[in-house]
Amino acid sequence: MSGAGSDGVDAGGRPAAVALGELVRVAVRHRDLLDVLTLLCERAVDVLPAAGAGLLVRDGDGRLRTVAASGADPDLLDRLEAHATVRPDDGPADRAAERRTSVVGGGPGRAHTFPVAVDGTVMGRFDVFAAVLDPADVPVAEAFADLAALALLRPEDGVDGPTLARRVHMALEGRAVVAQAVGVVAQRFALDPDGALRRLRAAARTERAGLVALAEAVVTGARPLPATLRRPGDARDDGSR
Amino acid sequence: MAAGEWQRLADLLREASEGGDVGGAVARVAARLLAADDVGLAVLSGEVPSVVGSSDRAVALLEREFTVGEGPSVVTVREGRPTLVEDLSAPAAGMPVFAVEAAAAGCAAAFAFPLRIGAGLVGVLTASRAARGPLDDVAHTDALILAAIAAVALVGDGQRTGVGTDATPGRGGADPLGTDLVLGDVVHVAVGMVAEQLRIGVVEALVRLRAFAFASDRPLRDVAAAVVARELLLER
């Protein structure tokens, strides 16, 4: 993961990965949602070249509300609210636009806005105020938005138990498939499990495939594998398993 | 699923494992938890799936599905995903032949869930009801969990490697179902290694590992760890 600018480290020396790691830890252990979201905004400003950041979430009426910001600066809060009115949320076109990253406004109020969403359901928006956002910073900002979504989905904040349980169940199933594929790759190439997992991950990146989907292909032989995972001596994986 | 139900399930499974009827026990508990009239389990072994159920009707329904080659369980086995049919007689369900037979047996809706060991399909758990209508969210989730339990409990059946045989002494407290029902990563990694080494499927690899563990009177996890550490090589 890249941090602010090209060196992966922000001006204060805090790598984005460290900030995101800290946030995950806090989100898991800390029960106060607001604290988690506020810290998230503060850390975003630490690692991104931004003057401010804020999180807007739909309330029960479907209106966007600022729930957290990187600071208590009235200007920042004003800009967040103003921004909320620039993009009213009651039309289908706006609903569609909400799912995309976009840039709104100019000057000091220029905001890069990232959807806070899970499975296409938009819960809110993460705004980063900056004149310019380096392409390398976009995935970092997206990660902050995704973290916000995860924090919002904590069970005590409204996600029903069965939904969460099913999500956990599916994650565990995926984990089992990946572990089996690690075993296959370890045996095939005389690697230790760590080395096998690294090879699987590298192949998934190269193939732009999901890790679980690729793992399933490795285990079942249901579809051709990339060269780095094929059985030595096989011209192409023949799916003989 | 309430905590009391889990405990009841654990007790039932433990009991049943002594009599060798793990599948029947899972099916009966599943029928109650899912508010189903019947629950059947089909295990894919050889040409014809072996079927157990919560009742004679559950067994008969599942056997008919595989005989006519049509029905939610057949779809689930073919595609490896849950198949939820809240109205079997609806044209959109696309199973007219089985729908007639099911209706004659008093079954209007059926929900099939794959039994998987990682990427390997072991069989199918199918809950059926006399009344049309969807499976609610809680039942759906419970069915997924029960299917996961059934998959692990049923693989290795016939070698007396049912529930509890691999439980490590002293580990039962926090996990009422016993360690045997939750395969750890190390078991899955070992399964993958054995599958690749012997050029067999992962389900068969797990059966081989369990058989070895039983024959050598060692916990499955220890055997799996030895395979991963390359201290143990199963023979063809």
Interface residues (C-beta under 8 A of the other chain):
Chain A: D160 G161 P162 T163 A165 R166 H169 L172 E173 R175 A176 V177 A179 Q180 A181 V182 G183 V184 V185 A186 Q187 R188 P193 A215 E216 V219 T220 S240 R241
Chain B: R116 I117 G118 A119 G120 D137 V138 H140 T141 L144 I145 A148 L183 D185 H188 V189 A190 V191 G192 M193 V194 A195 E196 Q197 R199 I200 G201 V202 V228
